[in-house]
Amino acid sequence: MPFKFIVRELREIRDGIGNKSRRRKRAERKCVHGLGRSHIAPETERTLSPSALVQKSRWANLPPELLLDIMQRVEASESSWPARRDVVACAAVCRSWREATKEVVRTPEQCGLLTFPISLKQPGPRDSPIQCFIKRERATSTYRLYLGLSPALAGDASKLLLAARKIRRATNTDFWISMVADDFSRDSNTYVGKLRSNFLGTKFIIYDSQPPHDARIQSIGWPHRKIYSKPVSPKVSVGNYNVATISYELNVLRTRGPRRMQCTMHSIPISAVQEGGTAPTPAIFGSCLDQKFSSLSVLKGKNELEFSSTAFTEPLQSVQGTRDPLILKNKAPRWHEQLQCWCLNFKGRVTVASVKNFQLVTAADPCQNVPAAEQEKVILQFGKIGKDIFTMDYHYPLSAFQAFAICLSSFDTKPACE
């Protein structure tokens, strides 16, 4: 049987379970309103959960060797979105299929592909960058990150990765980041973090909703005043964790030229770009495997992610004393005499001149033993290609979430830096 038919049948099983569950709920509501016993579902059907129904299907009891072979074939055949949603569909069948999918699907650093939500917080590939684009909607102050070269080339096949909403306050500006474009609530299980600026727009802090992967950072912690408005799952860490700081240099003399910026990645050590080094790679997203990454609906368990109403407080101490963090700086452009402007080689990915355009490279001291090739390598580049359309290409050791947050800082107004 072709694998596409297998995936199609699995979708029909899942959709059928959802329809049965909805019909059962309607029957129970009718019973409550006094429509009689004939509307009550049999006890055996009422007690079976959707996950139990899936476990009873013929696909849930496949031999492990055959199941692993199926997942390897599906993974190899579906290498781009939207076809890659079949891999997510396989992971949503049952626990055994999910474990097999996790065993087969590799991290973006290893394969250069984004599959599950946790991929958005894992380092990108070392060789070729993951190419994305950002669409800005001025009317709603929202920014959407899509996977693809550009809107014209991606078309309807473009995959929404992250979305952010800009919230202006009296003393600062916040960008709330979510995995969906219509829900930015911190109580939602799609909330992944935020970016906060100071009053002048010269300093930004990237907050992650989940604790840093490095245990040494977790041991220090950032004290937060917690105000619980409802019970919180003990498996989910609550709060905002400072994972990076972005600083823009003040332009006191008001000289013309590009912005100068520096990013201190508190959650990534400088050893990540040294020879043989590795970057922290989280393996799970919250307390459950990634449930919302595509338009494909995935059955949820009883334990849903839940966040408390924690107050926004700044970290009381820094992690710089525990290790040397990775520091990124913008690559210095060169002045083009004929064009009379500052120029950078974006390799065709940026076509419109803008003060927002930048490229980030590693800033390392000679004593840190970072190879010269790594210091010249562009880890993140961001630039304009049209009205409210920007490209974003990122490399290892940055994740999509970290790269998107850094690019969002370029959208904020900076009168003191220009």
KOLTORLUM-726513 format. One line per field, with one value per residue (C-alpha): residue in one letter; x, y, z. Coordinates in pm, 1 decimal. Layout:
% residues N
res [a  ...] $
x [X  ...] $
y [Y  ...] $
z [Z  ...] $
% end
This chain:
% residues 418
res [m  p  f  k  f  i  v  r  e  l  r  e  i  r  d  g  i  g  n  k  s  r  r  r  k  r  a  e  r  k  c  v  h  g  l  g  r  s  h  i  a  p  e  t  e  r  t  l  s  p  s  a  l  v  q  k  s  r  w  a  n  l  p  p  e  l  l  l  d  i  m  q  r  v  e  a  s  e  s  s  w  p  a  r  r  d  v  v  a  c  a  a  v  c  r  s  w  r  e  a  t  k  e  v  v  r  t  p  e  q  c  g  l  l  t  f  p  i  s  l  k  q  p  g  p  r  d  s  p  i  q  c  f  i  k  r  e  r  a  t  s  t  y  r  l  y  l  g  l  s  p  a  l  a  g  d  a  s  k  l  l  l  a  a  r  k  i  r  r  a  t  n  t  d  f  w  i  s  m  v  a  d  d  f  s  r  d  s  n  t  y  v  g  k  l  r  s  n  f  l  g  t  k  f  i  i  y  d  s  q  p  p  h  d  a  r  i  q  s  i  g  w  p  h  r  k  i  y  s  k  p  v  s  p  k  v  s  v  g  n  y  n  v  a  t  i  s  y  e  l  n  v  l  r  t  r  g  p  r  r  m  q  c  t  m  h  s  i  p  i  s  a  v  q  e  g  g  t  a  p  t  p  a  i  f  g  s  c  l  d  q  k  f  s  s  l  s  v  l  k  g  k  n  e  l  e  f  s  s  t  a  f  t  e  p  l  q  s  v  q  g  t  r  d  p  l  i  l  k  n  k  a  p  r  w  h  e  q  l  q  c  w  c  l  n  f  k  g  r  v  t  v  a  s  v  k  n  f  q  l  v  t  a  a  d  p  c  q  n  v  p  a  a  e  q  e  k  v  i  l  q  f  g  k  i  g  k  d  i  f  t  m  d  y  h  y  p  l  s  a  f  q  a  f  a  i  c  l  s  s  f  d  t  k  p  a  c  e] $
x [0.0  145.6  242.2  14.3  -284.8  -161.2  -138.7  -480.5  -636.7  -474.6  -627.2  -969.7  -931.9  -843.3  -1125.8  -1369.8  -1273.0  -1326.2  -1671.3  -1768.1  -1652.2  -1858.3  -2169.1  -2128.0  -2109.5  -2424.3  -2607.7  -2503.5  -2624.8  -2962.6  -2986.3  -2922.1  -3212.0  -3447.3  -3477.6  -3483.8  -3259.3  -3260.9  -3017.8  -2761.2  -2461.4  -2375.4  -2145.6  -1864.6  -1852.2  -1876.0  -1583.3  -1347.4  -1129.0  -1014.1  -663.0  -805.3  -997.3  -676.9  -492.6  -755.6  -707.3  -507.9  -234.4  -147.5  -17.4  226.0  559.2  825.6  1052.7  774.9  663.7  1017.7  1054.6  729.0  837.6  1177.5  1010.5  759.4  1036.7  1251.9  970.0  820.5  1103.7  909.9  586.4  294.0  368.0  568.0  248.2  218.9  508.2  313.9  3.5  196.4  314.5  -48.5  -174.1  -80.8  206.7  397.7  381.1  487.7  791.8  889.7  855.0  1072.9  1335.9  1341.1  1300.7  1629.9  1700.4  1732.6  2106.6  2134.8  1885.5  1804.6  1427.3  1162.1  901.6  767.1  730.2  1039.6  1234.8  1170.0  1385.3  1661.1  1976.8  1967.7  2192.1  2566.1  2615.8  2323.6  2086.8  1715.0  1555.8  1243.4  1056.3  864.4  542.4  455.1  94.3  93.4  -280.1  -268.8  98.6  164.0  462.6  447.7  743.9  705.3  925.4  1026.6  1229.2  967.5  587.9  605.1  795.1  626.9  268.4  7.4  272.8  437.8  441.1  367.3  634.2  587.2  385.9  438.5  223.9  368.3  231.8  333.5  346.7  433.0  790.6  866.8  752.4  670.9  657.3  458.2  554.0  322.9  305.2  -30.0  -134.3  -457.2  -371.1  -97.8  -222.6  34.6  -224.3  -219.6  -3.5  108.3  289.7  666.9  818.4  848.0  1084.4  1092.5  1262.2  1360.2  1218.2  1470.4  1457.1  1831.1  1823.3  1608.6  1570.0  1452.7  1241.5  1172.1  859.9  1053.5  1363.2  1699.5  1829.6  2154.8  2114.8  2368.2  2146.4  1843.9  2024.7  2076.8  1723.3  1548.2  1320.5  969.5  675.7  403.8  33.8  -161.0  -502.7  -569.1  -402.3  -83.2  45.0  353.8  530.2  530.5  783.2  622.0  785.4  1001.5  1362.4  1621.8  1800.7  1951.6  2017.8  2031.6  2202.2  2203.9  2480.4  2370.7  2426.1  2501.2  2656.1  2367.1  2609.9  2474.2  2535.4  2399.0  2295.2  2547.5  2412.2  2539.8  2360.4  2464.5  2320.4  2307.0  2171.8  2444.1  2808.3  3096.7  3214.3  2926.0  3122.9  3461.0  3602.3  3403.8  3156.3  2782.4  2491.3  2217.6  1940.6  1609.0  1435.8  1081.7  846.3  690.4  543.4  407.0  517.9  445.5  74.2  20.0  247.2  28.0  -326.7  -356.6  -559.5  -391.4  -573.2  -491.4  -451.8  -599.5  -282.2  -274.3  -11.2  -119.2  55.2  1.6  -29.1  328.9  434.1  691.1  1008.7  1363.6  1628.5  1809.5  2142.0  2331.9  2467.7  2789.6  2972.7  2909.6  3053.8  3135.6  2820.0  2815.7  2828.6  2714.4  2781.8  2660.4  2899.8  3049.6  2934.5  3162.0  3103.2  3033.8  3165.4  2959.9  2631.8  2709.2  2570.3  2672.2  2671.8  2669.7  2670.7  2336.0  2382.1  2063.1  1838.5  1794.3  1692.7  1581.3  1812.0  1698.3  1847.8  1693.1  1911.5  2189.7  2415.3  2535.5  2871.2  3055.2  3244.7  3524.7  3850.2  4173.9  4194.8  3861.3  4008.8  3726.6  3839.8  3866.5  3618.0  3357.8  3410.1  3345.9  3041.8  2709.0  2489.0  2182.5  2093.3  1782.1  1678.9  1400.3  1277.1  951.9  687.4  643.8  825.9  1163.1  1384.9  1541.2  1811.2  1963.7  2240.0  2363.7  2377.6  2067.2  1716.5  1420.8  1271.9  1593.9  1652.8  1294.5  1317.3  1643.9  1486.4  1182.5  1412.1  1497.0  1130.8  1108.4  1157.8  1510.0  1537.5  1857.8  2034.2  1966.0] $
y [0.0  343.2  556.8  842.1  610.4  509.1  871.6  944.8  656.6  773.1  1116.3  958.3  760.5  1076.8  1277.6  996.6  991.2  1365.1  1335.1  1057.0  1263.5  1562.3  1347.3  1192.6  1535.1  1650.8  1338.0  1394.1  1754.5  1639.5  1389.8  1659.3  1862.4  1567.2  1407.2  1055.5  753.7  672.4  957.3  824.8  658.4  306.8  289.2  125.9  409.7  679.9  548.9  512.3  815.5  921.5  796.4  456.9  437.3  507.3  241.2  -13.7  64.5  -172.9  87.4  115.7  -242.2  -253.9  -431.4  -180.0  -264.8  -206.7  112.2  249.0  167.6  348.8  658.5  662.3  648.9  921.0  1139.6  1096.8  1159.5  1471.1  1723.0  2050.2  2211.4  2163.2  1799.8  1766.3  1784.1  1410.6  1358.6  1554.3  1346.4  1026.5  1159.7  1231.1  873.2  731.1  709.6  436.2  631.4  947.4  778.7  635.2  977.6  1137.7  872.1  934.8  1312.8  1492.3  1842.1  2141.5  2144.9  1793.1  1798.6  2165.5  2102.9  2238.7  1982.4  2024.0  2338.7  2244.6  2295.9  2669.0  2670.6  2444.3  2571.0  2603.5  2416.2  2482.7  2482.4  2634.7  2881.2  2836.7  3102.3  3279.7  3601.9  3841.0  4019.9  4336.1  4447.0  4810.7  4828.8  4557.9  4600.7  4234.2  4058.5  3710.2  3482.8  3238.8  2958.6  3019.0  3235.3  3507.2  3546.6  3542.9  3212.7  3042.2  3141.1  2938.9  2683.4  2925.0  2790.5  3021.2  2968.8  3251.2  3569.8  3875.6  4166.8  4505.2  4660.7  5017.0  5126.2  5451.1  5350.1  5060.7  4850.7  4480.3  4227.0  3921.1  3614.7  3320.7  3016.6  3129.9  3461.2  3514.5  3436.8  3624.1  3556.6  3441.8  3194.2  3013.6  2710.5  2879.4  3163.1  3122.2  3445.5  3819.7  4104.8  4414.4  4746.5  5038.8  5389.2  5502.6  5180.9  5127.1  4811.7  4502.2  4185.2  3855.7  3654.6  3285.8  3128.5  2808.7  2770.4  2771.7  2432.0  2477.5  2357.4  2611.2  2895.9  2732.4  2700.7  3075.5  3157.5  3490.5  3562.0  3653.5  3769.2  3517.3  3594.2  3277.9  3335.6  2963.4  2626.0  2573.9  2242.7  2143.7  2024.7  2369.7  2633.0  2970.8  3302.5  3496.0  3385.1  3631.5  3451.0  3744.5  4118.8  4345.5  4685.8  4959.8  5218.4  5577.7  5815.1  6128.2  6322.8  6229.7  6107.9  5923.2  5551.3  5210.7  5123.2  4954.4  4670.2  4397.7  4085.7  3901.3  3549.4  3448.2  3101.1  3019.7  2986.1  3107.5  2745.6  2674.4  2838.3  2701.8  2395.3  2089.5  2297.1  2242.0  2472.4  2394.9  2199.7  2157.3  1826.3  1898.3  2195.0  2245.7  1930.3  1774.9  1701.8  1983.9  1996.8  2312.0  2355.1  2315.1  2367.8  1994.1  1943.7  1718.7  1547.4  1687.8  1506.7  1611.6  1786.3  2108.3  2373.8  2642.2  2960.5  3176.2  3553.6  3631.6  3991.4  4124.4  4175.2  4224.8  3963.1  4042.6  3891.1  3804.1  3474.9  3625.2  3522.4  3153.5  3134.0  3343.8  3406.3  3426.2  3788.4  3888.5  4219.8  4368.2  4327.2  4660.9  4770.3  4934.4  5267.8  5243.3  5551.0  5508.3  5437.1  5679.0  5443.9  5178.2  4828.2  4469.7  4148.9  3984.0  3742.4  3855.9  3810.0  4186.3  4425.0  4748.1  4980.4  5033.2  5134.2  4816.1  4585.6  4407.2  4103.5  3953.8  3782.1  3650.3  3901.4  3709.6  3795.4  3627.7  3440.2  3266.6  3053.4  3106.5  3015.7  3304.4  3137.2  3127.9  3496.3  3585.3  3360.7  3545.8  3388.4  3605.0  3842.5  4055.9  4294.4  4453.2  4323.3  4517.2  4717.2  4553.3  4239.5  4138.6  3832.0  3654.7  3387.6  3227.7  2977.8  2771.7  2842.7  3066.8  2925.7  3057.8  3210.8  3391.3  3512.2  3638.4  3827.0  3994.3  4102.0  4241.3  4479.7  4642.7  4739.6  4949.5  5326.0  5437.3  5818.6  5814.1  5568.5  5718.7] $
z [0.0  -92.9  204.2  96.6  133.6  479.3  587.9  437.4  627.7  950.1  897.6  842.4  1165.1  1354.1  1200.7  1266.8  1632.7  1653.5  1497.3  1735.2  2029.8  1914.9  1858.6  2202.6  2365.9  2185.4  2296.7  2655.9  2643.4  2509.6  2790.4  3047.5  2906.3  2963.7  2623.9  2768.2  2808.0  2437.1  2382.0  2629.1  2466.4  2584.5  2883.0  2685.4  2433.9  2696.7  2895.2  2598.3  2546.6  2197.5  2274.9  2373.9  2045.8  1856.1  2050.7  1940.8  1570.3  1351.4  1293.0  1662.8  1688.8  1398.5  1460.2  1571.5  1277.1  1023.1  1198.2  1197.1  827.3  749.2  939.3  767.1  425.1  508.5  654.3  344.6  95.3  257.4  285.1  254.1  367.0  321.7  234.0  555.4  756.2  687.8  930.1  1193.5  1114.9  1180.1  1515.5  1611.2  1565.7  1904.8  2150.0  1966.3  1639.7  1818.6  1972.7  1634.6  1474.2  1740.2  1678.0  1302.7  1279.6  1338.3  1467.3  1229.0  1295.2  1156.6  868.4  804.7  830.8  1066.7  1168.1  1521.7  1736.6  1934.6  1609.7  1649.1  1963.6  1836.8  1661.6  1285.2  1040.7  1030.0  653.1  464.2  635.3  688.6  467.6  588.9  530.9  756.4  665.4  856.1  900.2  1004.0  1076.8  1344.2  1449.4  1384.2  1228.5  1080.0  1014.5  725.6  602.3  241.9  7.8  -47.5  -71.2  -451.7  -463.6  -168.2  -250.0  -65.1  35.7  279.9  634.6  927.7  1192.8  1443.6  1483.3  1701.4  1811.3  1901.9  2221.0  2301.3  2662.1  2835.7  2921.1  2685.2  2392.8  2400.4  2118.7  2225.6  2021.5  1952.3  1723.9  1583.6  1432.5  1625.8  1988.5  2176.4  2527.6  2781.9  2909.2  2575.3  2505.9  2182.6  2362.9  2325.8  2459.1  2417.2  2334.8  2557.9  2487.1  2706.6  2668.8  2404.7  2204.4  2247.3  2461.9  2427.5  2631.3  2481.0  2724.5  2671.7  2820.8  2895.1  3115.8  2937.7  2834.7  3030.2  3387.9  3513.5  3404.2  3560.5  3892.2  3905.4  3798.7  3781.4  4076.4  3969.2  4174.0  4093.9  4113.6  4044.5  3896.8  3841.8  3905.8  3711.1  3585.0  3789.3  3474.0  3313.2  3414.4  3465.5  3400.9  3159.3  3124.9  3000.4  2718.0  2526.4  2540.4  2233.9  2248.0  1985.0  1993.8  2050.8  1760.4  1959.2  1669.3  1435.4  1167.8  866.3  850.1  948.3  1298.7  1525.2  1735.7  1967.0  2088.4  2403.3  2394.0  2761.0  2680.0  2422.5  2535.7  2322.1  2312.6  2071.7  1787.4  1892.8  1723.7  1828.6  2029.5  2052.4  2127.9  2383.9  2210.9  2397.0  2332.6  2450.8  2430.1  2772.6  2923.6  2607.1  2253.9  2019.1  1955.3  1749.7  1452.7  1149.1  1035.9  1088.5  1405.1  1660.9  1942.7  2285.1  2609.3  2937.8  3050.2  2853.3  2891.9  3130.9  3242.3  3546.5  3558.7  3651.1  3686.2  3439.8  3636.6  3521.5  3606.1  3928.1  3830.4  3515.9  3390.9  3263.9  3576.4  3511.7  3158.2  2853.8  2648.3  2272.8  2153.5  1807.4  1635.1  1311.0  1019.9  920.6  572.9  317.4  149.8  -223.7  -403.0  -718.9  -542.8  -259.2  5.1  256.0  108.7  234.5  31.5  103.6  -189.5  -360.7  -57.3  5.0  -271.5  -98.5  91.7  449.6  782.0  923.0  710.3  899.1  916.4  1245.6  1295.2  1599.6  1813.5  1984.8  2159.3  2045.6  2375.4  2308.4  2026.7  1777.9  1423.5  1179.0  944.5  1221.6  1294.0  929.5  897.0  884.0  1151.7  1090.6  811.3  779.5  504.6  305.8  -30.4  -69.1  109.7  452.0  331.5  479.0  450.6  749.1  709.4  1017.4  1089.8  1380.4  1676.8  1666.9  1672.6  1474.3  1789.9  1881.8  1525.0  1492.1  1822.9  1714.5  1385.8  1568.4  1754.7  1422.5  1371.0  1686.2  1659.3  1754.6  1739.4  1943.8  1710.3  1369.4] $
% end
